[in-house]
Amino acid sequence: MNRVASCIGYSELPPLRAIVGAALVAFAALSTSCQKAEGSPAAPSGPQPPPGEVWLTPSQVKDARIEVAAVAPQDVDDTILTSGTVSLDDKRTGHVFSPVTGRVLTIMAQLGQRVKRGDPLATIESPDVGSAVSDVHKAEADLIAAEHDLRRKKELYEQKAGSAADLESSQDTYGRAKAEVERARQKETLLRIGNVDSVTQVYALTSPVDGEVLLRNINPGIEVQGQYSGGATQELFTIGELDRVWVLANLFEMDLARVQVGAPAAVTVVAYPGLSFDGRVDWVSGGLDPGTRSATVRCTFDNPGQRLRPMMYAQVQISVDRKKALAIPREALLRVGDDKVVFTQLGESEGRVKFARVNVDVDEGESSPWLEVKHGLDAGQTIVVNGGILLLSIL
């Protein structure tokens, strides 16, 4: 057993302790079934297998849990491995900022609560509300005054009692007043996206999309900065859906031409070891990051159990160069020194199932579950996909 284990590549096998234990148990079962009654000799009877072959009875095959499968064309692909970060689907996410500066009065939306578009999230008491309304009224009054002045100057000019300079000055004043009215009304319109009470100067933040409250950065009584005040603003709420998420990964320049939109992708995360999530590439950036010389690739994943959470680190596998080719499962391949071998099932005769060791040449694509066969096997041949290490130990 030590000689066999030392000549087999560890990268292709399970942990050594598990292999040795399984081989000893199976080998003991085979030895026991080959012996007759206690005390009888274990000398073989009948024809013996030639070099490179192992003959077992059907019961021995069953006890050793040897599994076989036919060699056939499979969907073979290469796999690009990279790292990425789970992100929200921006097309279904709303980031809520306050357009006004003021003090938070009440909070209606709690973390995890589902809201619909237009539902109130919080109320803010702000003097900006009253200022916006008063600015409109003042601008409208100034426009009326400018319009009256322009009319008088025009009449005086037509009667040769006023100068052209006075008329032009009045026209400029009227134009500025008209522009100020448009500006004031536009600001009032922006504020009225929420629910405005101009009497109490209370502004209600509302949800821009349907979804779940994923983030809340405010509490009652704190002061918030408005977007139109010129200061630094803070995101107060994030509303979104987690049933579908993005994974943003880095793609090196050498692999850029191989990845196409629609290519299958799979991710694994530390929180769920052994669990893989399947999705597809839906966007590849048109430029490279000058610092890392890599492009960003975006993959979309359905997330019904909400196991993938924003900002999780993920290992990303993108399938490329897909083709149909004769292939064998990766677990069927064994290494003996520099040789790559598999066991084929030759058939059954005289109550023995015959297996033969065959050297093969395969393309060991990175992380691919199937290995393309270049030489050594033909379609339809039956190979051992589980238990080959035991057969190797008997040779």
SVG drawing of the C-alpha trace seen along z (x, -y; Angstrom):
<svg xmlns="http://www.w3.org/2000/svg" viewBox="-50 -112 57 139">
<polyline fill="none" stroke="black" stroke-width="0.4" points="0.0,0.0 2.8,-2.5 4.4,-1.9 1.1,-2.5 0.2,-5.6 3.6,-7.1 3.3,-6.9 -0.2,-8.4 -0.6,-12.1 -2.1,-13.5 -3.9,-16.3 -6.1,-13.7 -7.0,-11.7 -8.9,-12.2 -7.0,-12.6 -4.5,-9.8 -6.0,-8.6 -9.4,-8.1 -7.8,-6.2 -5.7,-3.9 -8.7,-3.1 -11.0,-2.4 -8.4,-0.3 -7.7,1.8 -11.4,2.5 -12.1,3.4 -8.9,5.5 -9.8,7.4 -13.3,8.1 -11.8,9.3 -9.3,11.5 -11.9,13.0 -14.3,13.8 -11.4,15.5 -10.6,17.8 -12.5,21.0 -13.2,22.4 -10.9,21.5 -7.6,23.3 -7.9,24.1 -5.1,23.0 -5.6,19.7 -3.8,20.9 -5.6,19.7 -7.4,22.1 -8.1,21.9 -6.5,19.5 -4.8,16.4 -5.1,12.8 -2.4,11.6 -0.2,8.5 -2.2,5.3 -5.6,7.0 -7.6,7.7 -10.3,10.4 -12.9,10.2 -16.1,12.1 -19.4,10.2 -19.7,10.3 -16.2,8.9 -17.1,6.0 -20.2,5.3 -18.3,5.4 -15.6,3.1 -18.3,0.6 -16.7,0.4 -18.8,-1.8 -18.5,-1.9 -19.8,-4.1 -19.6,-4.2 -17.3,-6.6 -19.4,-9.1 -19.3,-12.7 -19.8,-15.3 -20.2,-19.1 -16.5,-19.9 -15.4,-23.4 -12.5,-25.3 -13.0,-27.3 -11.6,-30.7 -11.2,-31.2 -11.3,-34.6 -12.6,-36.4 -15.6,-38.8 -17.9,-40.6 -21.7,-40.1 -23.6,-43.3 -27.2,-44.5 -28.9,-44.6 -28.7,-48.4 -31.7,-48.3 -33.9,-47.2 -32.3,-49.2 -33.2,-52.7 -30.7,-54.9 -32.6,-57.5 -31.0,-60.8 -32.6,-63.9 -33.0,-66.8 -33.6,-69.1 -31.5,-70.0 -33.2,-69.5 -34.0,-67.3 -35.5,-63.8 -38.9,-63.7 -40.2,-60.2 -39.1,-57.0 -41.9,-54.8 -39.8,-52.2 -37.8,-49.6 -35.0,-47.3 -36.4,-44.3 -39.8,-45.9 -41.2,-45.6 -42.3,-48.9 -43.9,-50.0 -42.9,-52.9 -44.2,-56.1 -44.5,-54.8 -43.2,-57.2 -39.9,-56.2 -39.3,-59.1 -40.3,-62.8 -37.8,-65.7 -38.6,-69.1 -36.7,-71.6 -36.8,-75.3 -35.9,-74.5 -39.5,-73.6 -40.8,-77.0 -37.9,-78.7 -38.7,-76.9 -42.4,-77.9 -41.6,-81.5 -38.9,-81.7 -41.6,-80.9 -44.0,-83.5 -41.2,-86.2 -40.0,-85.3 -43.5,-85.5 -44.0,-88.9 -40.7,-90.1 -41.7,-88.9 -45.0,-90.8 -43.1,-94.0 -40.6,-93.6 -43.4,-93.0 -45.1,-96.3 -41.9,-98.2 -41.2,-96.8 -44.6,-97.8 -44.1,-101.4 -40.7,-101.7 -41.9,-100.4 -44.8,-102.9 -42.4,-105.8 -40.0,-104.6 -42.7,-104.4 -43.8,-108.0 -40.2,-109.2 -40.2,-110.0 -37.8,-107.3 -34.4,-106.1 -33.5,-102.8 -31.1,-102.1 -33.9,-102.2 -36.0,-99.9 -33.2,-97.4 -32.4,-97.5 -36.1,-96.8 -36.1,-93.9 -33.0,-92.4 -34.7,-92.8 -37.8,-91.1 -35.7,-88.2 -33.9,-87.7 -37.2,-87.7 -38.6,-85.1 -35.6,-82.9 -35.8,-83.2 -39.4,-82.0 -38.4,-78.9 -35.6,-78.2 -37.8,-78.5 -40.6,-76.4 -38.1,-73.7 -36.7,-73.5 -40.2,-73.4 -41.0,-70.5 -38.0,-68.6 -39.1,-68.9 -42.6,-67.9 -41.4,-64.4 -41.9,-63.8 -44.9,-64.9 -44.4,-68.5 -46.4,-70.4 -45.5,-74.0 -47.3,-75.1 -45.4,-72.9 -42.3,-72.8 -42.2,-69.0 -40.8,-66.9 -41.6,-63.2 -39.0,-60.9 -40.6,-58.3 -39.4,-55.0 -38.4,-55.3 -38.9,-51.6 -40.7,-48.5 -38.5,-46.3 -37.1,-45.6 -35.5,-48.1 -31.9,-46.9 -30.1,-49.8 -31.1,-52.7 -28.6,-55.3 -30.8,-57.7 -32.5,-57.9 -35.1,-60.4 -33.6,-63.7 -30.4,-63.7 -29.6,-66.4 -29.3,-65.5 -27.7,-67.5 -29.7,-68.2 -28.5,-67.4 -29.1,-70.9 -27.3,-72.7 -23.9,-72.1 -22.6,-70.1 -21.7,-66.4 -24.8,-64.2 -25.3,-60.7 -27.4,-57.8 -30.3,-57.4 -32.1,-54.4 -31.4,-51.6 -34.4,-49.8 -33.9,-46.8 -34.5,-43.1 -32.3,-40.2 -34.0,-37.5 -31.6,-38.4 -28.1,-39.7 -25.0,-40.6 -21.4,-39.3 -18.8,-41.7 -15.5,-39.9 -12.1,-40.9 -11.1,-39.5 -7.5,-39.7 -6.7,-41.1 -5.4,-37.7 -8.9,-36.1 -11.0,-39.0 -11.5,-37.7 -12.7,-34.3 -15.6,-35.5 -18.8,-36.3 -22.2,-37.6 -24.4,-34.6 -21.5,-32.3 -22.4,-30.1 -20.9,-31.1 -20.9,-29.6 -19.8,-31.1 -19.0,-29.7 -18.8,-31.7 -17.2,-31.0 -20.5,-31.1 -21.8,-28.0 -18.9,-25.6 -19.6,-23.0 -22.6,-24.9 -22.4,-26.4 -24.7,-29.0 -25.3,-29.0 -25.8,-32.1 -24.7,-33.8 -22.4,-36.6 -24.6,-39.5 -22.0,-42.3 -18.3,-42.8 -16.8,-46.3 -15.5,-48.0 -12.3,-49.2 -9.6,-48.1 -8.7,-49.4 -5.3,-51.2 -4.0,-50.0 -4.9,-46.3 -5.0,-45.9 -8.2,-43.9 -11.8,-44.3 -15.0,-44.0 -17.3,-41.2 -20.8,-41.1 -22.7,-37.9 -26.4,-37.6 -27.6,-35.0 -31.1,-34.1 -31.0,-34.2 -34.4,-32.8 -33.1,-31.8 -31.3,-35.2 -28.1,-33.3 -25.9,-35.6 -25.6,-38.9 -24.2,-42.2 -20.4,-42.6 -19.7,-38.9 -16.5,-37.7 -17.0,-35.0 -14.9,-32.6 -16.2,-32.9 -15.9,-30.2 -16.8,-31.2 -17.2,-28.4 -15.6,-29.2 -14.6,-27.4 -17.6,-25.0 -17.6,-22.1 -18.8,-18.5 -16.0,-16.0 -15.3,-12.4 -14.6,-12.8 -14.3,-10.9 -15.1,-12.0 -12.1,-13.6 -12.4,-11.0 -11.8,-8.1 -8.3,-9.3 -5.4,-7.8 -1.7,-8.6 1.1,-6.1 4.4,-7.9 4.2,-10.0 1.5,-7.9 -2.2,-8.7 -4.3,-5.6 -7.9,-4.3 -9.4,-0.9 -11.7,0.5 -14.1,3.3 -13.4,6.0 -16.5,8.1 -17.4,11.2 -16.4,14.8 -16.1,17.9 -17.7,16.1 -15.1,13.3 -15.4,9.6 -12.3,8.6 -10.7,5.1 -7.7,3.9 -5.4,0.9 -5.1,-1.4 -2.8,-4.4 -4.7,-7.5 -3.9,-11.0 -6.4,-13.6 -6.7,-17.3 -6.8,-18.2 -8.8,-21.5 -8.7,-23.7 -11.5,-22.9 -13.5,-21.1 -15.5,-18.0 -14.9,-16.3 -11.5,-15.5 -11.3,-15.4 -9.8,-12.2 -7.1,-12.7 -5.9,-9.1 -6.4,-5.6 -10.2,-5.2 -13.1,-4.9 -16.7,-5.8 -18.8,-3.0 -16.0,-1.5 -16.8,-0.9 -14.5,-2.5 -14.2,-2.4 -15.3,-5.8 -15.1,-4.8 -12.9,-2.2 -10.0,-2.4 -7.5,-2.9 -8.4,0.4 -7.9,2.2 -4.5,0.5 -3.5,1.8 -4.3,5.4 -2.0,5.3"/>
</svg>
